[in-house]
Amino acid sequence: MSHSYVLLAAGPNVVGLRGSIESWMRGTGAIAGTNFRMLGDSEGSVFVRAEFTCAANRKTLEASWCTVAAQWGLTAWHIQTASTPRTADVAKPRLLVLVSKADHCLRELLALQGKGALPGLIAAAAGNHTDLQHDFEQAGIRSRTSRGRRRPWTAWDMRPRTSSCYSS
């Protein structure tokens, strides 16, 4: 029986990493899903999110992944199951929605999330007006505005309510 997994990893952005990850997946008998993303930043770091299915259990995958992570210097990583509804939401990419004074597509995004049809999970919202704050609060989404603040909001201010560490 195959299980769905999501690999989350972070480390230095080096040539050949994607090929090594794909090779590891083939070696474990995994089948890569449609969502395999690598995002590099200006400081030379890379963030990996790969969905895949595999018959192996998570502990076996984690044990074999340790070698690849050590080889490429991936200091933060986590393999999570995405087979149950509770963890399926955790496996979705977390989204920060930036809003202006007008609602544009906001109501559609909130409706899609309510139906479970949004390919991500709106974790927080930020903007420079309070006009739409009520919509987010009604949906149970944290929101912040920069009105009256001396400095703009940062990602640290928007950290999740519960700790979520992807290190092993």
VENHU-V323772 format. One record per helix or strand of 2 or more residues. SS is the DSSP state (helix for helix, strand for strand). FROM is the first residue (numbers start at 1). TO is the last residue. Records with the same first field share a line. If there is no record, write none. Layout:
BEGIN
SS->FROM-TO  FROM-TO
END
This chain:
BEGIN
strand->3-12  31-40  45-54  76-81  93-99  120-127  142-145
helix->17-28  58-72  85-91  106-115  133-138  156-158
END
